[in-house]
């Protein structure tokens, strides 16, 4: 049976850390660290979000999208 602890005065503050890594990959495959590139990493700590981008991959993606449109 659980008992209330009277020695605890207050609850601890909740802290959150989350991240997401976007990579290039072949269709219908999982990313492979041997040859796939990291495009972007986003992370959040206690409600404040941050974004890290790989400019080399961003430039390539922009060029490919322009070629695809024309």
C-alpha positions as CSV (number, residue, x, y, z in Angstrom):
1,X,0.0,0.0,0.0
2,X,1.2,3.5,-0.8
3,X,1.7,6.0,1.9
4,X,2.0,9.8,1.7
5,X,5.5,11.1,2.4
6,X,5.4,14.0,4.7
7,X,9.1,14.8,4.3
8,X,8.5,16.0,0.7
9,X,7.6,19.7,0.8
10,X,6.9,20.3,-2.9
11,X,6.9,18.6,-6.3
12,X,10.0,18.8,-8.6
13,X,9.8,21.2,-11.6
14,X,9.2,19.4,-14.9
15,X,11.9,19.7,-17.5
16,X,11.5,18.6,-21.1
17,X,14.2,17.9,-23.7
18,X,13.2,16.7,-27.2
19,X,15.0,16.4,-30.5
20,X,14.4,15.5,-34.2
21,X,17.0,14.7,-36.8
22,X,16.1,14.9,-40.5
23,X,18.4,13.1,-43.0
24,X,18.7,12.3,-46.6
25,X,17.8,8.6,-47.5
26,X,16.8,6.3,-50.2
27,X,13.1,5.8,-50.9
28,X,11.5,3.3,-48.5
29,X,14.8,2.8,-46.6
30,X,16.0,3.8,-43.2
31,X,18.9,6.4,-43.0
32,X,22.4,4.9,-43.2
33,X,25.2,6.8,-41.3
34,X,27.7,5.5,-43.9
35,X,26.4,7.7,-46.7
36,X,23.2,9.7,-45.8
37,X,23.6,13.3,-44.8
38,X,22.0,15.1,-41.9
39,X,19.9,18.0,-43.3
40,X,18.5,19.4,-40.1
41,X,18.4,18.9,-36.3
42,X,15.7,20.6,-34.3
43,X,15.6,20.4,-30.5
44,X,13.5,21.9,-27.7
45,X,14.5,22.5,-24.0
46,X,11.8,23.6,-21.6
47,X,9.6,25.1,-24.3
48,X,12.4,27.0,-26.2
49,X,13.0,25.6,-29.7
50,X,16.2,25.6,-31.7
51,X,17.1,24.7,-35.3
52,X,20.4,23.6,-36.8
53,X,20.6,23.2,-40.5
54,X,23.3,21.8,-42.8
55,X,23.8,24.5,-45.3
56,X,25.5,22.2,-47.9
57,X,22.4,20.0,-48.0
58,X,20.1,23.0,-48.0
59,X,21.8,24.4,-51.1
60,X,21.7,21.1,-52.9
61,X,18.0,20.7,-52.1
62,X,17.3,24.2,-53.4
63,X,19.1,23.5,-56.6
64,X,17.3,20.2,-57.1
65,X,13.9,21.8,-56.5
66,X,14.6,24.5,-59.1
67,X,15.7,21.9,-61.6
68,X,12.6,19.8,-60.9
69,X,10.2,22.8,-61.4
70,X,11.6,23.6,-64.8
